[in-house]
Amino acid sequence: MQKTLSENSVGQIIYRVVAGILFGFANVIPGVSGGTVMVVLGLYERIIGIITDFFKKIKTEWKFFLPIVIGMGIAILLFGKVMSGLLSRHADVTQMFFIGIIIFSIPGIFRRAAYNEKKKLDIKPLHVVIFLLVLALMVFMFLSDASAQKEAIKNAEDASAEYTADHSAFRLVMLVVYGAIACSTMIIPGISGSLVMVMLGQYKAVIDAVAHFDIVTLLPFGVGCVLGLVFVAKLIRWLMKNHSQATYSAILGFVIGSILPVFPGFPAAAQAAPLIAFVIGGAVITFFELIGEKQNKA
């Protein structure tokens, strides 16, 4: 997208702040792709160009980029508290919302993994092997540390309980890794960075840190985000461009395998709320899939 003479007008600045808010909201809600939002808003190509050559382009593009960053910060701080409250007070319902998003996202990811650029079914043995390896890894991780995986999102503390966080050196290093993984994926249209955090079992911990302004937790996570956006994003873009089906085969295994740690278990009695949340989650991801497909055809 080329610059225009009115780019630094008040109206354009407000537009980019609002765009940043929408992008921030999208990346807080698991299943909603921030990359898709930016595509719809017509800002994706320029933003991805800045991110993948950040240290060079930020010198000339900071006036364009800063309002978007401000909007993102506003959205994450405000909506982070909302999601933290939902996970604390309505853990099972919120988890079923996530499950709906995950399951209803599988067909779209399968199409990207199974069909080539000519829209023809093209499932290679290598793609199947990649899918099975990633799925097996996810199952192994769940079985080897099932309690920790579920505790991150299921065993939510009571809203009145005192907030506690692990600030050990190992935990802080892992937060850098989680930040790099989540933020390098959030810029890919169709992929939700926050859903990746759910799959890693880290979503609630980070959302709670945002709600409680836990700088010790958020700082290493933020460092990981910067590293992921600036460096890992280049690798992901290259993989998506040159080995799209293989990459989505891995993502498919990752997504299906993530159902185990997120699933809250079957309720003791029939309840309508979790089922409704499941349907709403499915509707949300289906809606954004349709928007993404419409945008790609435009």
Residue frames as qw, qx, qy, qz and C-alpha x, y, z in Angstrom:
[[0.000, 0.888, 0.459, 0.000, 0.00, 0.00, 0.00],
 [0.440, 0.387, -0.007, 0.810, 1.45, 3.35, -1.04],
 [0.200, -0.421, -0.424, 0.777, 1.55, 6.40, 1.18],
 [0.123, 0.770, 0.487, 0.392, -0.97, 9.15, 0.62],
 [0.170, 0.477, -0.147, 0.849, -0.69, 12.86, 1.32],
 [0.532, -0.556, 0.003, -0.639, -3.40, 12.64, 3.98],
 [0.738, -0.049, -0.655, 0.154, -1.78, 9.74, 5.81],
 [0.370, -0.069, -0.560, 0.738, -0.83, 11.84, 8.84],
 [0.329, -0.436, -0.152, -0.824, -4.17, 13.63, 9.06],
 [0.391, -0.224, 0.615, -0.647, -6.15, 13.31, 12.29],
 [0.851, 0.127, 0.021, -0.509, -8.73, 11.12, 10.56],
 [0.766, 0.359, -0.534, 0.008, -6.11, 8.66, 9.28],
 [0.111, 0.386, -0.754, 0.519, -4.37, 8.52, 12.65],
 [0.607, -0.108, 0.445, -0.649, -7.68, 7.78, 14.40],
 [0.877, 0.246, -0.233, -0.341, -8.41, 5.12, 11.77],
 [0.592, 0.373, -0.683, 0.211, -5.10, 3.38, 12.49],
 [0.205, -0.291, 0.686, -0.634, -5.68, 3.57, 16.26],
 [0.792, 0.050, 0.210, -0.571, -9.08, 1.92, 15.74],
 [0.807, 0.359, -0.454, -0.117, -7.45, -0.65, 13.45],
 [0.249, 0.399, -0.772, 0.428, -4.93, -1.36, 16.20],
 [0.513, -0.161, 0.522, -0.662, -7.76, -1.79, 18.72],
 [0.890, 0.196, -0.058, -0.407, -9.49, -4.29, 16.41],
 [0.642, 0.432, -0.620, 0.129, -6.19, -6.09, 15.85],
 [0.052, -0.363, 0.736, -0.570, -5.59, -6.22, 19.61],
 [0.725, -0.040, 0.332, -0.603, -9.09, -7.55, 20.30],
 [0.862, 0.318, -0.312, -0.240, -8.63, -10.18, 17.59],
 [0.528, 0.399, -0.693, 0.286, -5.40, -11.39, 19.16],
 [0.292, -0.278, 0.660, -0.634, -6.92, -11.60, 22.65],
 [0.820, 0.097, 0.237, -0.512, -9.87, -13.73, 21.48],
 [0.390, -0.249, 0.857, 0.226, -8.70, -17.28, 20.70],
 [0.524, 0.408, 0.738, 0.120, -9.64, -18.36, 17.20],
 [0.326, 0.923, 0.184, -0.089, -9.87, -14.88, 15.68],
 [0.749, 0.103, 0.155, 0.636, -6.93, -14.11, 13.43],
 [0.142, -0.796, -0.017, 0.588, -5.33, -10.70, 13.79],
 [0.267, -0.203, 0.625, 0.705, -3.75, -11.20, 10.38],
 [0.148, 0.525, 0.775, 0.319, -7.18, -11.64, 8.83],
 [0.078, -0.866, -0.370, 0.327, -8.40, -8.43, 10.49],
 [0.208, -0.635, 0.284, 0.687, -5.48, -6.49, 9.01],
 [0.244, 0.119, 0.766, 0.583, -6.14, -8.00, 5.57],
 [0.061, 0.726, 0.681, 0.074, -9.78, -6.90, 5.79],
 [0.148, -0.885, -0.152, 0.415, -8.70, -3.39, 6.85],
 [0.621, 0.753, 0.021, 0.215, -6.28, -3.15, 3.93],
 [0.175, -0.900, 0.388, -0.099, -3.19, -2.70, 6.11],
 [0.946, -0.223, 0.224, 0.077, -1.69, -6.19, 6.03],
 [0.806, 0.432, 0.001, 0.406, 0.93, -5.91, 3.29],
 [0.158, 0.805, -0.244, 0.518, 2.43, -2.72, 4.62],
 [0.625, -0.656, 0.315, -0.281, 2.50, -3.94, 8.23],
 [0.968, -0.074, 0.186, 0.154, 4.09, -7.25, 7.30],
 [0.626, 0.620, -0.100, 0.463, 6.66, -5.35, 5.27],
 [0.164, -0.812, 0.321, -0.458, 7.55, -3.24, 8.31],
 [0.816, -0.470, 0.292, -0.170, 7.72, -6.23, 10.67],
 [0.956, 0.104, 0.145, 0.235, 9.89, -8.43, 8.45],
 [0.578, 0.397, -0.081, 0.708, 12.39, -5.60, 7.88],
 [0.383, -0.836, -0.383, 0.082, 11.72, -3.85, 11.17],
 [0.535, -0.565, 0.003, 0.628, 15.05, -2.24, 12.07],
 [0.326, 0.061, 0.416, 0.847, 15.37, -0.65, 8.64],
 [0.065, -0.534, -0.574, -0.617, 11.80, 0.45, 7.95],
 [0.363, -0.721, -0.539, 0.240, 10.75, 1.59, 11.42],
 [0.347, -0.318, -0.007, 0.882, 12.92, 4.70, 10.99],
 [0.096, -0.014, -0.390, -0.916, 10.69, 5.93, 8.18],
 [0.430, -0.350, -0.691, -0.464, 7.42, 4.18, 9.06],
 [0.222, -0.181, -0.749, 0.598, 7.10, 4.90, 12.77],
 [0.294, 0.113, 0.137, -0.939, 4.44, 7.58, 12.28],
 [0.640, -0.005, -0.521, -0.565, 2.31, 5.05, 10.42],
 [0.598, -0.046, -0.793, 0.108, 3.01, 2.20, 12.86],
 [0.082, 0.098, -0.612, 0.780, 2.78, 3.98, 16.23],
 [0.553, -0.094, 0.097, -0.822, -1.02, 4.62, 16.23],
 [0.805, -0.001, -0.524, -0.279, -1.59, 0.92, 15.47],
 [0.495, 0.077, -0.730, 0.465, 0.63, -0.11, 18.38],
 [0.181, -0.123, 0.415, -0.883, -1.20, 2.32, 20.70],
 [0.720, -0.061, -0.178, -0.669, -4.54, 0.85, 19.65],
 [0.738, 0.042, -0.673, 0.025, -3.27, -2.68, 20.25],
 [0.246, 0.119, -0.675, 0.685, -2.11, -1.75, 23.74],
 [0.440, -0.117, 0.199, -0.868, -5.49, -0.23, 24.61],
 [0.806, -0.020, -0.364, -0.466, -7.37, -3.34, 23.43],
 [0.655, 0.089, -0.715, 0.227, -5.10, -5.84, 25.17],
 [0.068, 0.129, -0.605, 0.783, -5.20, -4.02, 28.51],
 [0.541, -0.056, 0.141, -0.827, -8.98, -3.55, 28.47],
 [0.849, 0.055, -0.313, -0.423, -10.07, -6.89, 27.03],
 [0.445, 0.267, -0.804, 0.291, -7.41, -8.88, 28.89],
 [0.236, -0.122, 0.636, -0.725, -9.30, -8.23, 32.14],
 [0.755, 0.094, -0.028, -0.648, -12.55, -9.42, 30.54],
 [0.780, 0.225, -0.574, -0.111, -11.03, -12.72, 29.43],
 [0.208, 0.262, -0.786, 0.520, -9.31, -13.20, 32.78],
 [0.475, -0.073, 0.437, -0.760, -12.67, -12.79, 34.55],
 [0.833, 0.158, -0.232, -0.477, -14.37, -15.27, 32.24],
 [0.640, 0.268, -0.709, 0.130, -11.66, -17.87, 32.79],
 [0.027, 0.204, -0.727, 0.655, -11.89, -17.40, 36.56],
 [0.498, 0.063, 0.429, -0.751, -15.69, -17.38, 36.94],
 [0.844, 0.337, 0.163, -0.384, -16.84, -19.53, 34.01],
 [0.225, -0.533, 0.757, 0.304, -13.87, -21.78, 33.21],
 [0.500, 0.158, 0.846, 0.098, -15.81, -24.74, 31.72],
 [0.464, 0.782, 0.374, -0.182, -18.01, -22.54, 29.55],
 [0.113, 0.869, -0.349, -0.332, -15.01, -20.55, 28.29],
 [0.339, -0.350, 0.833, 0.261, -13.11, -23.75, 27.52],
 [0.539, 0.414, 0.733, 0.030, -16.04, -25.11, 25.51],
 [0.335, 0.897, 0.026, -0.288, -16.05, -21.84, 23.57],
 [0.076, -0.686, 0.654, 0.311, -12.39, -22.54, 22.75],
 [0.490, 0.002, 0.865, 0.109, -13.20, -26.15, 21.82],
 [0.540, 0.696, 0.444, -0.166, -15.86, -24.93, 19.39],
 [0.204, 0.883, -0.297, -0.299, -13.33, -22.62, 17.78],
 [0.267, -0.479, 0.805, 0.227, -10.73, -25.39, 17.49],
 [0.537, 0.211, 0.816, 0.034, -13.05, -28.05, 16.04],
 [0.492, 0.784, 0.347, -0.152, -14.74, -25.72, 13.57],
 [0.077, 0.850, -0.400, -0.336, -11.35, -24.44, 12.40],
 [0.598, -0.228, 0.738, 0.214, -10.20, -27.93, 11.39],
 [0.678, 0.543, 0.485, 0.103, -11.96, -28.08, 7.97],
 [0.277, 0.956, -0.088, -0.045, -10.39, -24.80, 6.84],
 [0.280, -0.713, 0.627, 0.143, -6.91, -25.88, 7.92],
 [0.713, 0.044, 0.690, 0.119, -7.42, -29.29, 6.30],
 [0.608, 0.756, 0.241, 0.016, -8.26, -27.62, 2.98],
 [0.097, 0.923, -0.370, -0.053, -5.02, -25.63, 3.13],
 [0.458, -0.491, 0.738, 0.073, -3.05, -28.78, 3.96],
 [0.670, 0.164, 0.723, 0.043, -4.71, -31.12, 1.45],
 [0.566, 0.749, 0.337, 0.078, -5.22, -28.90, -1.60],
 [0.580, -0.069, 0.195, 0.788, -2.49, -27.37, -3.73],
 [0.008, -0.397, 0.026, 0.917, -2.39, -23.91, -5.30],
 [0.246, -0.018, -0.647, -0.721, -4.54, -25.17, -8.17],
 [0.617, -0.119, 0.288, -0.722, -7.25, -26.16, -5.66],
 [0.807, 0.126, -0.525, -0.238, -6.73, -29.86, -6.44],
 [0.842, -0.496, 0.174, -0.120, -6.53, -32.58, -3.79],
 [0.618, 0.572, -0.472, 0.262, -2.83, -33.30, -3.35],
 [0.695, -0.644, 0.271, -0.172, -2.02, -35.24, -0.18],
 [0.556, 0.544, -0.611, 0.143, 1.58, -36.40, -0.26],
 [0.826, -0.253, -0.466, 0.192, 3.00, -39.09, 2.08],
 [0.411, 0.162, -0.358, 0.822, 5.36, -36.50, 3.56],
 [0.313, -0.426, 0.005, -0.849, 2.40, -34.31, 4.56],
 [0.821, -0.377, -0.337, -0.267, 0.76, -37.26, 6.32],
 [0.745, -0.054, -0.439, 0.499, 4.01, -38.08, 8.15],
 [0.140, 0.301, -0.237, 0.913, 4.40, -34.46, 9.28],
 [0.562, -0.443, -0.145, -0.684, 0.80, -34.36, 10.50],
 [0.876, -0.295, -0.379, -0.034, 1.17, -37.63, 12.44],
 [0.604, 0.096, -0.416, 0.673, 4.49, -36.62, 14.00],
 [0.081, -0.351, 0.181, -0.915, 3.12, -33.30, 15.27],
 [0.719, -0.393, -0.224, -0.528, -0.08, -34.96, 16.50],
 [0.848, -0.161, -0.452, 0.225, 1.96, -37.63, 18.31],
 [0.366, 0.218, -0.370, 0.826, 4.12, -34.92, 19.89],
 [0.364, -0.415, 0.034, -0.833, 1.04, -33.08, 21.16],
 [0.851, -0.331, -0.309, -0.266, -0.44, -36.28, 22.63],
 [0.742, 0.010, -0.458, 0.490, 2.89, -37.16, 24.24],
 [0.104, 0.329, -0.285, 0.894, 3.17, -33.69, 25.79],
 [0.594, -0.417, -0.083, -0.683, -0.36, -33.98, 27.16],
 [0.903, -0.233, -0.355, -0.057, 0.11, -37.47, 28.60],
 [0.659, 0.116, -0.430, 0.606, 3.50, -36.68, 30.12],
 [0.146, -0.070, -0.381, 0.910, 2.30, -33.57, 31.90],
 [0.158, -0.561, -0.699, -0.414, -1.49, -33.70, 31.82],
 [0.346, -0.723, -0.490, 0.343, -2.06, -31.97, 35.15],
 [0.274, -0.452, 0.068, 0.846, 0.09, -28.98, 34.25],
 [0.070, 0.189, 0.615, 0.762, -1.45, -28.71, 30.80],
 [0.234, -0.652, -0.668, -0.272, -4.98, -28.56, 32.17],
 [0.400, -0.617, -0.402, 0.545, -4.15, -26.45, 35.18],
 [0.254, -0.102, 0.183, 0.944, -3.13, -23.53, 32.97],
 [0.261, -0.153, -0.347, -0.888, -6.67, -23.04, 31.74],
 [0.541, -0.389, -0.689, -0.287, -9.04, -25.40, 33.55],
 [0.551, -0.493, -0.551, 0.387, -8.31, -25.14, 37.27],
 [0.096, 0.649, 0.048, 0.753, -9.07, -21.42, 37.34],
 [0.252, -0.129, -0.615, 0.736, -8.68, -19.73, 40.68],
 [0.074, -0.781, -0.606, 0.132, -11.62, -18.12, 42.39],
 [0.247, 0.784, 0.142, 0.552, -11.99, -14.44, 41.47],
 [0.418, -0.881, 0.071, -0.212, -11.37, -13.46, 45.09],
 [0.898, -0.252, 0.044, 0.357, -8.18, -15.52, 45.41],
 [0.205, -0.838, 0.287, 0.416, -4.85, -13.74, 45.51],
 [0.737, 0.653, -0.171, -0.030, -3.03, -13.61, 42.19],
 [0.620, -0.553, 0.494, 0.256, 0.19, -15.61, 42.14],
 [0.707, 0.671, -0.205, -0.087, 2.72, -16.14, 39.38],
 [0.896, -0.185, 0.164, 0.369, 5.82, -18.22, 38.80],
 [0.200, 0.955, -0.216, -0.028, 8.80, -15.87, 38.41],
 [0.786, -0.350, 0.410, 0.303, 11.50, -18.53, 38.41],
 [0.059, -0.591, 0.534, 0.602, 14.36, -18.14, 35.92],
 [0.245, 0.086, 0.907, 0.333, 13.20, -21.16, 33.91],
 [0.248, 0.697, 0.651, -0.171, 9.64, -19.80, 33.71],
 [0.091, 0.833, -0.048, -0.543, 10.83, -16.40, 32.51],
 [0.124, -0.370, 0.738, 0.551, 12.96, -18.00, 29.79],
 [0.236, 0.328, 0.899, 0.166, 10.00, -20.13, 28.67],
 [0.212, 0.790, 0.399, -0.414, 7.82, -17.01, 28.52],
 [0.039, 0.628, -0.437, -0.642, 10.24, -15.60, 25.93],
 [0.122, -0.037, 0.920, 0.371, 9.78, -18.79, 23.91],
 [0.207, 0.577, 0.777, -0.141, 5.98, -18.72, 24.25],
 [0.146, 0.789, 0.094, -0.590, 5.90, -15.06, 23.23],
 [0.012, -0.446, 0.650, 0.615, 8.00, -15.75, 20.14],
 [0.145, 0.200, 0.943, 0.223, 5.74, -18.64, 19.08],
 [0.170, 0.688, 0.640, -0.297, 2.47, -16.79, 19.69],
 [0.122, 0.803, 0.002, -0.583, 3.42, -13.47, 18.11],
 [0.080, -0.342, 0.721, 0.598, 5.12, -15.00, 15.08],
 [0.123, 0.319, 0.913, 0.224, 1.86, -16.78, 14.27],
 [0.138, 0.668, 0.520, -0.514, -0.54, -13.90, 15.00],
 [0.148, 0.597, -0.247, -0.749, 0.41, -12.08, 11.81],
 [0.037, -0.022, 0.893, 0.448, -0.53, -15.02, 9.55],
 [0.569, 0.001, -0.104, -0.816, -4.05, -14.59, 8.12],
 [0.817, -0.077, -0.464, -0.333, -6.23, -17.44, 9.35],
 [0.671, -0.074, -0.619, 0.401, -4.03, -18.30, 12.34],
 [0.410, -0.842, -0.086, -0.340, -4.84, -17.03, 15.84],
 [0.331, 0.486, -0.610, 0.531, -1.87, -16.25, 18.06],
 [0.453, -0.368, 0.475, -0.659, -4.01, -16.39, 21.21],
 [0.951, 0.004, -0.046, -0.306, -5.41, -19.77, 20.17],
 [0.689, 0.392, -0.535, 0.294, -1.82, -20.96, 19.88],
 [0.070, -0.447, 0.595, -0.664, -1.37, -19.80, 23.49],
 [0.805, -0.179, 0.196, -0.530, -4.43, -21.84, 24.48],
 [0.928, 0.225, -0.295, -0.040, -2.90, -24.87, 22.75],
 [0.467, 0.432, -0.586, 0.502, 0.36, -24.34, 24.62],
 [0.599, -0.537, -0.569, 0.171, -1.57, -24.15, 27.89],
 [0.420, -0.128, -0.218, 0.872, -0.34, -20.60, 28.56],
 [0.033, -0.593, -0.407, -0.694, -3.32, -18.42, 27.63],
 [0.496, -0.783, -0.359, -0.108, -4.82, -17.96, 31.11],
 [0.670, -0.415, -0.120, 0.604, -1.45, -17.29, 32.73],
 [0.337, 0.124, 0.207, 0.910, -0.64, -14.49, 30.30],
 [0.206, -0.648, -0.440, -0.587, -4.17, -13.02, 30.37],
 [0.601, -0.709, -0.336, 0.151, -4.07, -12.99, 34.18],
 [0.574, -0.231, -0.004, 0.785, -0.68, -11.26, 34.04],
 [0.100, 0.405, 0.326, 0.848, -2.21, -8.58, 31.79],
 [0.418, -0.719, -0.444, -0.333, -5.19, -8.16, 34.13],
 [0.657, -0.693, -0.161, 0.250, -2.88, -7.76, 37.15],
 [0.253, 0.925, -0.248, 0.140, -0.20, -5.71, 35.36],
 [0.841, -0.413, 0.272, 0.219, 2.41, -8.31, 36.24],
 [0.314, 0.870, -0.346, -0.157, 5.39, -6.65, 34.56],
 [0.352, -0.515, 0.778, 0.075, 7.80, -9.41, 35.60],
 [0.641, 0.225, 0.733, 0.030, 5.75, -11.91, 33.58],
 [0.531, 0.793, 0.268, -0.131, 4.80, -9.60, 30.73],
 [0.004, 0.852, -0.416, -0.318, 8.29, -8.24, 30.04],
 [0.321, -0.305, 0.844, 0.303, 9.91, -11.54, 28.95],
 [0.524, 0.490, 0.697, -0.012, 6.74, -12.44, 27.07],
 [0.309, 0.910, 0.061, -0.268, 6.95, -9.08, 25.28],
 [0.144, -0.660, 0.642, 0.363, 10.62, -9.68, 24.45],
 [0.462, 0.060, 0.867, 0.179, 9.61, -13.01, 22.94],
 [0.466, 0.741, 0.450, -0.178, 6.89, -11.27, 20.93],
 [0.159, 0.879, -0.280, -0.351, 9.39, -8.85, 19.43],
 [0.259, -0.421, 0.821, 0.286, 11.82, -11.66, 18.60],
 [0.507, 0.312, 0.804, 0.012, 9.02, -13.72, 17.09],
 [0.416, 0.834, 0.260, -0.253, 7.67, -10.87, 15.00],
 [0.116, 0.858, -0.390, -0.313, 11.04, -9.69, 13.72],
 [0.053, -0.492, 0.846, 0.197, 12.88, -12.98, 13.20],
 [0.390, 0.109, 0.911, -0.077, 10.59, -16.00, 13.36],
 [0.531, 0.639, 0.301, -0.467, 7.96, -14.32, 11.16],
 [0.290, 0.653, -0.544, -0.440, 10.44, -14.33, 8.29],
 [0.095, -0.183, 0.975, 0.079, 10.86, -18.10, 8.58],
 [0.421, 0.395, 0.743, -0.339, 7.10, -18.65, 8.81],
 [0.469, 0.702, -0.026, -0.535, 6.47, -16.46, 5.76],
 [0.181, 0.515, -0.767, -0.338, 9.09, -18.44, 3.85],
 [0.220, 0.035, 0.970, -0.093, 7.54, -21.75, 4.89],
 [0.468, 0.549, 0.508, -0.471, 4.06, -20.55, 3.98],
 [0.412, 0.713, -0.256, -0.507, 5.26, -19.37, 0.58],
 [0.300, 0.514, -0.771, -0.226, 7.47, -22.32, -0.35],
 [0.251, -0.024, -0.965, 0.067, 6.04, -25.26, 1.61],
 [0.455, -0.236, 0.067, -0.856, 2.46, -24.23, 2.31],
 [0.832, -0.166, -0.387, -0.361, 0.87, -27.68, 2.42],
 [0.669, 0.022, -0.623, 0.406, 3.59, -29.16, 4.62],
 [0.040, 0.204, -0.413, 0.887, 3.33, -26.21, 7.00],
 [0.606, -0.203, 0.000, -0.769, -0.45, -26.49, 7.26],
 [0.807, -0.073, -0.582, -0.071, -0.12, -30.25, 7.74],
 [0.415, 0.048, -0.622, 0.663, 1.94, -29.50, 10.83],
 [0.259, -0.165, 0.212, -0.928, -0.59, -26.88, 11.95],
 [0.739, -0.178, -0.385, -0.524, -3.41, -29.41, 11.49],
 [0.708, -0.098, -0.652, 0.253, -1.66, -31.89, 13.79],
 [0.179, 0.103, -0.448, 0.870, -1.05, -29.08, 16.26],
 [0.450, -0.199, -0.025, -0.870, -4.69, -27.99, 16.24],
 [0.802, -0.193, -0.471, -0.311, -6.21, -31.48, 16.58],
 [0.634, -0.025, -0.626, 0.453, -3.73, -32.40, 19.29],
 [0.012, 0.243, -0.333, 0.911, -4.60, -29.27, 21.24],
 [0.618, -0.405, -0.346, -0.578, -8.13, -30.52, 21.93],
 [0.728, -0.224, -0.607, 0.228, -6.85, -32.81, 24.70],
 [0.372, -0.108, -0.452, 0.804, -5.36, -30.15, 27.01],
 [0.197, -0.155, -0.037, -0.967, -8.21, -27.68, 26.40],
 [0.560, -0.345, -0.625, -0.420, -11.16, -30.07, 26.83],
 [0.304, -0.477, 0.441, -0.697, -12.68, -29.49, 30.31],
 [0.027, 0.028, 0.979, -0.199, -14.17, -32.97, 30.58],
 [0.329, -0.431, -0.677, -0.498, -17.78, -34.11, 30.47],
 [0.316, -0.386, 0.312, -0.809, -20.09, -32.44, 33.03],
 [0.125, 0.034, 0.928, -0.350, -21.72, -34.53, 35.72],
 [0.360, 0.585, 0.659, -0.305, -25.15, -33.33, 34.57],
 [0.407, 0.546, 0.496, 0.539, -26.49, -31.97, 31.30],
 [0.157, -0.668, -0.156, 0.710, -25.84, -28.24, 31.03],
 [0.510, 0.780, 0.349, 0.100, -26.94, -25.87, 28.30],
 [0.068, -0.952, 0.174, 0.244, -24.31, -23.15, 28.80],
 [0.447, -0.448, 0.648, 0.425, -21.23, -25.17, 27.69],
 [0.536, 0.380, 0.698, 0.287, -23.09, -26.39, 24.59],
 [0.236, 0.941, 0.241, -0.039, -24.17, -22.85, 23.71],
 [0.241, -0.827, 0.376, 0.340, -20.58, -21.65, 24.20],
 [0.568, -0.097, 0.719, 0.389, -19.36, -24.44, 21.91],
 [0.455, 0.661, 0.560, 0.207, -21.79, -23.38, 19.17],
 [0.035, 0.987, 0.013, -0.159, -20.87, -19.69, 19.57],
 [0.422, -0.599, 0.542, 0.413, -17.19, -20.55, 19.29],
 [0.547, 0.200, 0.719, 0.379, -17.87, -22.48, 16.10],
 [0.304, 0.861, 0.403, 0.061, -19.91, -19.61, 14.72],
 [0.175, -0.905, 0.193, 0.335, -17.14, -17.09, 15.47],
 [0.419, -0.392, 0.663, 0.480, -14.42, -19.01, 13.64],
 [0.477, 0.454, 0.703, 0.268, -16.77, -19.83, 10.73],
 [0.159, 0.950, 0.227, -0.145, -17.63, -16.14, 10.37],
 [0.171, -0.824, 0.390, 0.373, -13.99, -15.11, 10.19],
 [0.530, -0.050, 0.751, 0.390, -13.17, -17.97, 7.82],
 [0.424, 0.701, 0.557, 0.140, -15.86, -16.68, 5.45],
 [0.016, 0.970, -0.044, -0.239, -14.49, -13.14, 5.72],
 [0.400, -0.560, 0.595, 0.415, -11.00, -14.41, 4.94],
 [0.526, 0.238, 0.744, 0.335, -12.18, -16.40, 1.91],
 [0.302, 0.876, 0.375, 0.000, -14.15, -13.42, 0.60],
 [0.141, -0.899, 0.252, 0.328, -11.11, -11.17, 1.03],
 [0.494, -0.301, 0.696, 0.426, -8.87, -13.66, -0.82],
 [0.481, 0.488, 0.677, 0.270, -11.27, -13.75, -3.77],
 [0.123, 0.937, 0.193, -0.263, -11.48, -9.93, -3.93]]
